[in-house]
């Protein structure tokens, strides 16, 4: 029998029984003797959170690694001894980094530790990869980049490892997502390096799988452990091991492994890594703590589709297999690495659009009767997600709702012309374009900033509270085009004085004339406060005046305000109440009839007006 296979099977045969026997007993100890008094960090309401259920994961893996490497002392096989000896240096470097993370993670779980200490430990452990010749030195043609200089390779390696560790820390929760993702990731990565020279990755994977599978089974099928989480002591180590496996594949892609193996590994890790980025962005955008639990992670979204507890794991497995299989197929078709990454990202966006559409269909079906009773049949046509509207009512009162949703009056409701899927696609396209534009126009951003500072020395960026989707206040950003004392007499409309407004600075006139003062709103579009096309957002001071004349303004809260609008093209900027009410009619027309083609038309007309110097 192949000696490499003996070592792998031996490692799994040692770790699995240990995991089956010890994991449940250590979880019982964690429940009986400790609980996290920082419960709000993991769950709202101060519910007891037993946060050290994964305390035995690293010790069991360490026992497995050491016991397997000691086997040549028991079994007199010369070849087996050589294989084990070759793995000792790499294994010891992994043990070094894992031990550091385990100690710091356990300290945090039991007594707390500052963010600085935890981040320093993760960065220091990630340095183990850079120090042990596990650096990312070649991007293999991704974005046209091949060999990397040392000053780029080292920080890129550290940042990549840190992000992977942090990703698996964020997956830790009550629903066994971290262990399920860990099992799937380890199994799918293992197919890449099985049979490839270099036994350490397979050996480490077998050791970790033997421990993590029992943990996942206990968490998934024994409901008594619902309030247990793996904790930092377990999640840090799991993330560290997966970071190592990814770096092994990335470094040897096209050499020991087939060309593009690193992209297949990326497609496997992409689901949790991008999902964490999306979730963090959502939490920050809503002004919540990063570690606050919500129903926005990928497994929660699958639950919200109506999939059962065990079906979620099967669904995640299918999603991982689809991503890995499609990436594997197009890599072997010879596509460029850049195109492969773009295809993966597009697939990820489409997946979320489909999931969001299915969530909407499921939740609208299950909530419709209660919704109609609470808000009325007409309000249902708005197709606004139930949870979002209920949250806005609790947070901001009824300001952000059309009046017939609240007062049950007979005023004709004006619904959004786009379907839920079209809204999701529009949001994805806005994010992509705004991100690209911020990069492309970055020199113009810098130049405008410098010119404003040189003009009068005041702040270059001007922010002002506006009212956006669901009536939620947000800060709109612009380049400051007016003097610092422009509103010393109280709120005034930005174009009340026209293009020759005496409040304008010298550089401000130029920026206003060419609409360059609107550039910072690309950030508002990226974070979701605005869209490229919508209605122009106003301040509450002026909205209150408009709604005294026409309460239908509140219908606009169904959609995001825009950088440009259909009304702005045909009505210009407003400086009187008459113009405001005329603009409202055009905005309501856009709301009812909006579509992708309508948006494209507005964008083309806007660019044409800017190019040809039309004032609006």
C-alpha positions in Angstrom: 0.0 0.0 0.0 1.2 3.6 -0.7 2.9 5.0 2.3 1.3 8.4 1.8 -2.1 6.9 1.9 -1.2 5.0 5.1 -0.3 8.2 6.8 -3.5 10.0 5.7 -5.7 7.1 6.8 -3.8 6.8 10.0 -4.3 10.5 10.8 -8.0 10.3 10.1 -8.3 7.0 12.1 -6.8 8.7 15.1 -8.6 12.0 15.0 -12.1 10.7 14.3 -12.5 8.5 17.3 -11.0 11.2 19.5 -13.4 13.7 18.1 -16.4 11.4 18.6 -15.5 10.7 22.2 -14.2 14.0 23.4 -16.1 16.7 21.5 -19.5 16.2 23.1 -18.0 15.8 26.5 -16.0 19.0 26.2 -19.2 20.8 24.9 -21.0 19.6 28.0 -18.3 21.1 30.2 -18.5 24.4 28.5 -22.3 24.5 29.1 -22.1 23.5 32.7 -19.3 25.8 33.8 -19.0 28.8 31.6 -21.1 31.2 29.6 -20.3 34.4 27.8 -21.3 37.5 29.7 -20.8 39.5 26.5 -23.9 37.8 25.1 -25.0 40.8 23.2 -22.0 40.5 20.9 -23.3 37.1 19.6 -27.0 37.3 20.3 -29.5 40.0 21.1 -31.4 40.0 24.3 -28.6 38.9 26.7 -29.3 35.2 26.0 -26.6 33.0 27.5 -24.1 32.0 24.9 -21.8 29.0 25.6 -18.8 30.2 23.6 -16.1 27.6 24.1 -17.8 24.5 22.5 -14.8 24.3 20.2 -12.2 24.4 22.9 -11.1 20.9 22.2 -10.6 21.2 18.4 -7.0 22.4 18.4 -5.8 20.0 21.2 -7.3 17.0 19.4 -5.7 18.1 16.0 -2.4 18.6 17.8 -2.6 15.1 19.3 -3.4 13.6 15.9 -0.5 15.4 14.2 2.1 14.4 16.8 0.8 10.8 17.2 0.9 10.3 13.4 4.4 11.7 13.1 5.5 9.4 15.9 4.3 6.2 14.2 7.6 5.4 12.5 8.9 4.8 16.1 6.3 2.0 16.4 6.1 0.7 12.8 9.5 -0.3 11.4 8.8 1.0 7.9 11.7 3.0 6.5 9.7 4.7 3.7 7.1 5.7 6.2 9.7 7.2 8.4 11.1 9.3 5.5 7.6 10.6 4.6 6.9 11.6 8.2 10.3 13.3 8.5 9.7 15.4 5.4 6.5 16.8 7.0 8.0 17.8 10.3 9.2 21.4 9.5 5.9 22.4 7.8 3.8 20.8 10.5 5.7 22.5 13.3 5.2 25.9 11.6 1.5 25.2 11.5 1.5 24.2 15.1 3.3 27.4 16.0 0.7 29.7 14.4 -2.3 27.6 15.6 -1.0 27.6 19.2 -0.7 31.4 19.2 -4.3 31.8 17.9 -5.6 29.2 20.2 -4.2 30.9 23.3 -5.5 34.3 22.3 -8.8 33.0 21.2 -9.3 31.1 24.5 -8.4 34.1 26.5 -11.0 36.1 24.7 -13.7 33.4 25.1 -13.1 33.1 28.8 -12.1 36.6 30.0 -12.2 38.9 27.0 -9.3 40.5 25.1 -9.0 43.8 23.3 -9.4 44.0 19.5 -5.8 45.1 19.2 -4.5 41.9 20.9 -6.7 39.7 18.8 -5.7 41.4 15.5 -2.0 41.4 16.5 -2.2 37.7 17.1 -3.9 37.0 13.8 -1.3 39.1 11.9 1.6 37.5 13.8 0.2 34.0 13.0 -0.2 35.0 9.3 3.5 36.0 9.3 4.3 32.4 9.8 3.3 31.8 6.2 5.5 34.6 4.9 8.4 33.4 7.1 8.1 29.7 6.1 8.2 30.3 2.3 4.5 30.1 1.8 4.2 33.5 0.2 2.0 34.5 -2.8 4.7 35.2 -5.3 2.8 34.7 -8.6 -0.7 35.7 -9.6 -0.4 33.4 -12.7 -1.7 36.1 -15.1 -4.6 37.4 -13.0 -5.3 41.0 -14.2 -2.1 40.6 -16.3 0.1 40.1 -13.2 2.6 37.3 -12.8 5.6 37.5 -10.5 5.3 39.8 -7.5 8.2 41.7 -5.8 8.9 40.7 -2.3 7.6 44.0 -0.9 4.2 43.1 -2.4 4.3 39.4 -1.8 4.8 39.5 1.9 1.9 41.9 2.9 -0.4 40.3 0.3 0.2 36.9 1.9 -0.4 38.3 5.4 -3.6 40.1 4.4 -5.0 37.1 2.6 -4.4 34.7 5.5 -5.8 37.3 7.9 -8.9 37.7 5.9 -9.5 34.0 5.6 -9.1 33.6 9.4 -11.4 36.5 10.0 -14.0 35.1 7.6 -14.2 31.8 9.5 -14.4 33.7 12.8 -17.4 35.6 11.5 -19.2 32.4 10.5 -19.3 31.2 14.1 -22.9 31.2 15.4 -25.7 29.0 16.8 -26.5 27.3 13.5 -23.3 25.2 12.9 -22.5 27.3 9.8 -18.8 27.5 10.6 -18.4 23.7 11.0 -20.5 23.0 8.0 -18.5 25.4 5.8 -15.3 24.0 7.3 -16.2 20.4 6.3 -17.3 21.4 2.8 -14.2 23.6 2.3 -11.8 20.9 3.5 -13.4 18.2 1.4 -13.5 20.3 -1.8 -9.9 21.6 -1.4 -8.6 18.1 -0.8 -9.5 16.9 -4.3 -7.0 19.5 -5.6 -3.9 18.2 -3.8 -4.7 14.5 -3.5 -2.1 12.5 -5.4 0.1 15.6 -5.8 3.7 15.5 -4.4 3.8 17.0 -1.0 1.9 15.1 1.7 1.5 17.7 4.4 -1.7 19.3 3.1 -3.5 16.0 2.8 -2.2 14.9 6.2 -3.4 18.1 7.9 -6.8 18.0 6.2 -7.3 14.4 7.4 -6.4 15.4 10.9 -8.8 18.4 10.9 -11.7 16.6 9.3 -11.6 13.9 11.9 -12.2 16.5 14.5 -14.5 19.0 12.8 -16.9 16.3 11.4 -18.0 15.2 15.0 -18.4 18.8 16.0 -20.6 19.5 13.0 -22.7 16.4 13.6 -23.3 17.3 17.3 -24.2 20.9 16.5 -26.5 20.0 13.6 -28.4 16.9 14.9 -28.4 17.4 18.7 -30.7 20.3 19.5 -29.5 20.5 23.1 -26.4 22.4 21.8 -28.3 25.2 20.1 -26.8 27.8 22.4 -23.2 26.7 21.8 -20.8 28.4 19.5 -17.3 27.2 18.5 -15.7 30.3 20.0 -12.5 32.1 18.9 -10.3 29.2 20.2 -11.8 26.9 17.5 -12.7 29.3 14.7 -9.3 31.0 14.6 -7.5 27.6 14.3 -9.9 26.3 11.6 -9.5 29.5 9.6 -5.7 29.3 10.0 -5.6 25.7 8.6 -7.8 26.6 5.7 -5.6 29.7 4.9 -2.6 27.3 4.8 -4.3 24.9 2.4 -5.3 27.8 0.1 -1.7 29.2 0.1 -0.3 25.8 -0.7 -2.5 25.5 -3.8 -2.0 29.1 -4.8 1.8 28.9 -4.6 2.1 25.6 -6.6 -0.6 26.3 -9.1 0.7 25.5 -12.6 3.7 23.7 -11.1 2.9 20.8 -8.8 -0.8 21.4 -9.5 -2.7 22.0 -12.7 -2.8 25.5 -14.1 -5.7 27.3 -12.5 -5.9 25.2 -9.4 -5.7 28.4 -7.4 -8.8 29.7 -9.1 -10.7 26.5 -8.3 -9.6 27.0 -4.6 -10.7 30.6 -4.8 -14.1 29.6 -6.1 -14.5 27.2 -3.1 -13.6 29.9 -0.6 -15.4 32.7 -2.5 -18.8 31.9 -1.1 -18.0 32.5 2.6 -15.4 35.2 1.9 -17.6 37.4 -0.3 -20.7 36.7 1.9 -18.9 38.0 5.0 -17.9 41.1 3.1 -21.5 41.6 2.0 -22.8 41.0 5.6 -20.3 43.4 7.2 -21.2 46.1 4.6 -24.9 45.7 5.4 -24.3 45.9 9.1 -22.1 49.0 8.8 -24.6 50.6 6.4 -27.4 50.1 9.0 -25.2 51.5 11.8 -25.0 48.1 13.6 -22.1 46.5 15.3 -20.0 44.2 13.0 -20.5 41.2 15.2 -24.2 41.7 15.7 -26.2 38.6 14.7 -28.8 39.1 12.0 -30.6 37.0 9.3 -28.5 38.1 6.5 -25.8 35.4 6.1 -26.1 32.9 3.3 -27.4 30.1 5.5 -30.0 32.5 7.1 -31.1 33.5 3.6 -31.5 29.8 2.7 -33.6 29.3 5.8 -35.8 32.3 4.8 -36.4 30.5 1.4 -38.3 27.8 3.4 -35.5 25.3 3.4 -35.2 23.1 6.5 -32.4 22.7 8.9 -30.7 19.8 7.1 -31.6 21.0 3.7 -29.5 24.1 4.2 -26.3 22.0 4.4 -27.3 20.1 1.3 -28.0 23.4 -0.5 -24.6 24.8 0.5 -22.9 21.7 -0.7 -24.7 22.0 -4.1 -23.7 25.7 -4.4 -20.1 24.9 -3.6 -20.0 22.1 -6.1 -21.5 24.2 -8.8 -19.0 27.0 -8.3 -16.1 24.6 -8.1 -17.3 22.5 -11.1 -17.9 25.6 -13.3 -14.6 27.1 -12.4 -12.8 23.8 -13.0 -14.5 23.5 -16.4 -13.7 27.0 -17.7 -10.1 26.8 -16.4 -9.5 23.7 -18.5 -11.1 25.5 -21.5 -8.1 27.8 -21.3 -9.8 31.0 -20.4 -7.7 33.8 -18.9 -7.6 33.9 -15.1 -9.1 37.4 -15.1 -12.1 36.2 -17.1 -12.5 33.2 -14.8 -12.7 35.5 -11.7 -15.2 37.7 -13.5 -17.4 34.7 -14.3 -17.3 33.6 -10.7 -18.3 37.0 -9.4 -21.1 37.2 -11.9 -22.3 33.8 -10.8 -22.2 34.9 -7.2 -24.3 38.0 -7.9 -26.8 36.0 -9.9 -27.0 33.4 -7.1 -27.9 36.2 -4.6 -30.5 37.7 -7.0 -32.2 34.3 -7.3 -32.1 33.7 -3.5 -33.5 37.2 -2.8 -36.3 36.6 -5.4 -37.1 33.3 -3.8 -37.1 34.8 -0.3 -39.5 37.5 -1.4 -41.8 34.9 -3.0 -41.8 32.7 0.2 -42.1 35.5 2.7 -44.8 37.3 0.8 -46.8 34.1 0.6 -46.4 33.4 4.3 -47.0 37.0 5.5 -49.6 38.2 3.1 -52.7 37.7 5.2 -51.2 39.4 8.3 -49.8 42.2 6.1 -53.2 42.9 4.5 -54.8 43.1 7.9 -52.1 45.5 9.2 -51.5 47.8 6.2 -54.3 47.1 3.7 -54.4 45.4 0.3 -53.1 48.3 -1.7 -50.0 48.5 0.4 -49.1 45.0 -0.7 -48.6 46.2 -4.3 -45.5 48.1 -3.1 -43.6 44.7 -3.0 -41.4 46.0 -0.2 -39.9 43.2 2.0 -41.9 42.7 5.1 -39.0 42.6 7.6 -37.5 45.9 6.2 -40.7 47.9 6.5 -41.5 46.6 10.0 -38.0 47.5 11.0 -38.3 51.0 9.6 -41.6 51.6 11.4 -40.0 50.6 14.7 -36.9 52.7 14.1 -38.2 55.8 12.2 -41.9 55.8 12.9 -44.3 56.1 10.0 -42.5 58.9 8.1 -41.1 56.5 5.5 -44.4 54.9 4.6 -47.0 56.0 2.1 -49.9 57.5 4.1 -52.5 54.9 3.1 -50.2 52.2 4.6 -50.7 54.0 7.9 -54.0 55.8 7.8 -55.9 53.3 5.6 -57.2 56.2 3.5 -58.5 55.8 -0.1 -55.7 57.8 -1.8 -54.6 55.9 -5.0 -51.4 54.1 -4.2 -48.6 54.4 -6.8 -46.5 51.2 -6.9 -43.0 50.7 -8.0 -42.7 49.8 -11.7 -39.8 47.4 -11.2 -40.2 43.8 -9.9 -38.2 42.6 -6.9 -35.6 40.8 -9.2 -35.2 44.0 -11.3 -34.6 46.0 -8.2 -31.9 43.5 -7.1 -30.2 43.6 -10.5 -30.3 47.4 -10.6 -28.6 47.5 -7.2 -25.9 45.1 -8.3 -25.2 47.1 -11.4 -25.1 50.3 -9.5 -22.6 48.8 -7.0 -20.3 47.5 -9.8 -20.4 50.8 -11.9 -19.8 53.0 -8.9 -16.9 50.9 -7.7 -15.3 51.1 -11.1 -16.0 54.9 -11.5 -14.4 55.6 -8.1 -11.2 53.9 -9.2 -11.2 55.5 -12.7 -12.0 59.0 -11.5 -9.7 58.9 -8.5 -7.2 61.4 -10.1 -10.1 63.8 -10.7 -11.2 63.3 -7.0 -7.8 64.3 -5.8 -7.5 67.3 -8.2 -10.9 68.6 -7.1 -10.0 68.2 -3.5 -6.7 70.1 -3.9 -8.3 73.0 -5.8 -11.1 73.5 -3.2 -8.5 73.5 -0.4 -6.4 76.0 -2.2 -9.4 78.2 -3.0 -10.3 79.2 0.6 -8.7 76.6 2.9 -12.0 75.2 4.1 -13.1 71.5 4.1 -13.4 70.1 0.6 -16.2 67.6 1.2 -19.6 68.9 2.2 -22.1 66.5 3.8 -25.7 67.1 4.5 -28.5 65.0 5.9 -31.1 64.0 3.3 -34.1 61.6 3.4 -33.7 58.4 1.5 -35.4 55.1 1.0 -38.1 54.2 3.6 -37.7 57.7 4.9 -34.4 56.9 6.4 -32.0 59.9 6.9 -28.5 59.6 5.3 -25.6 61.9 4.6 -25.2 62.9 1.0 -21.6 63.9 0.0 -20.6 66.6 -2.4 -17.6 68.7 -3.1 -18.2 72.0 -1.4 -19.1 74.6 -3.9 -20.3 77.4 -1.5 -18.8 79.5 1.1 -18.7 78.2 4.7 -21.4 80.7 5.8 -23.7 80.0 2.9 -26.7 79.0 5.2 -26.1 81.4 8.1 -29.7 82.6 7.5 -31.2 79.1 7.6 -31.8 76.2 5.2 -31.9 77.3 1.5 -32.2 75.4 -1.7 -28.9 74.7 -3.3 -29.8 76.4 -6.6 -31.8 79.2 -5.1 -29.4 81.8 -6.4 -28.8 80.2 -9.9 -25.4 79.7 -11.5 -24.3 83.2 -10.4 -25.3 82.6 -6.8 -23.0 84.9 -4.7 -22.6 82.1 -2.2 -20.6 80.1 -4.7 -16.8 80.0 -4.4 -14.6 80.5 -7.5 -13.8 76.9 -7.9 -17.3 76.1 -6.8 -18.8 77.8 -9.9 -16.7 75.7 -12.2 -17.6 72.4 -10.3 -21.3 73.3 -10.3 -21.3 74.2 -14.0 -19.8 70.9 -15.0 -21.6 68.9 -12.3 -18.2 67.7 -10.8 -19.5 68.6 -7.3 -21.6 65.5 -7.5 -18.7 63.1 -7.9 -18.5 62.1 -4.2 -22.1 60.8 -4.5 -20.5 57.7 -6.2 -19.8 56.7 -2.6 -23.4 57.1 -1.7 -24.3 54.8 -4.6 -21.7 52.2 -3.6 -22.9 51.9 0.0 -26.6 51.8 -1.0 -27.9 55.2 0.1 -28.6 56.2 -3.5 -28.9 54.8 -7.0 -27.6 56.4 -10.3 -31.2 57.0 -11.4 -34.0 57.8 -9.0 -35.5 61.0 -7.6 -33.3 63.7 -6.1 -33.3 63.5 -2.3 -34.4 66.5 -0.3 -33.9 67.7 3.3 -36.7 67.0 5.8 -37.3 70.8 6.1 -38.4 71.0 2.5 -40.1 67.6 2.4 -42.4 68.7 5.2 -43.4 71.7 3.1 -44.0 69.6 0.0 -46.2 67.1 1.9 -48.4 69.9 3.2 -49.3 70.5 -0.5 -49.1 66.9 -1.8 -48.7 63.9 0.6 -47.9 61.6 -2.3 -44.3 62.5 -1.9 -44.1 59.6 0.6 -44.7 57.2 -2.2 -41.2 57.9 -3.4 -39.8 56.3 -0.3 -40.3 52.9 -2.0 -37.1 53.4 -4.0 -33.6 54.8 -3.5 -33.0 58.5 -4.5 -30.7 59.1 -7.4 -27.7 61.0 -8.5 -29.8 62.1 -11.5 -33.5 61.9 -12.2 -36.1 62.1 -14.9 -37.5 65.1 -13.2 -34.2 67.0 -13.1 -33.8 66.6 -16.9 -37.2 68.2 -17.6 -37.8 70.4 -14.6 -34.2 71.4 -13.6 -33.2 72.1 -10.1 -36.0 73.6 -8.0 -36.0 77.0 -6.3 -39.8 77.5 -5.7 -42.6 75.4 -4.3 -44.3 75.4 -7.7 -41.2 73.8 -9.3 -41.0 71.3 -6.4 -44.6 70.2 -7.0 -44.0 69.9 -10.7 -40.9 67.9 -10.0 -42.9 65.6 -7.8 -45.4 64.8 -10.6 -42.4 63.8 -12.8 -40.9 61.7 -10.0 -44.2 59.9 -9.5 -44.4 59.2 -13.2 -40.9 57.8 -13.1 -41.8 55.6 -10.0 -44.8 54.0 -11.8 -43.0 53.5 -15.1 -39.4 52.9 -14.2 -37.5 50.1 -15.9 -34.0 49.3 -17.1 -34.6 51.0 -20.4 -36.1 54.0 -18.7 -33.0 54.3 -16.5 -30.7 54.0 -19.5 -32.6 56.7 -21.3 -32.2 59.0 -18.3 -28.5 58.3 -18.1 -27.9 59.0 -21.8 -29.9 62.2 -21.7 -28.0 63.3 -18.5 -24.6 62.6 -20.1 -25.7 64.5 -23.2 -26.8 67.5 -21.2 -23.5 67.6 -19.4 -21.4 67.2 -22.5 -23.3 69.9 -24.4 -23.4 72.3 -21.5 -27.1 72.2 -20.9 -28.1 73.8 -17.6 -30.3 71.6 -15.4 
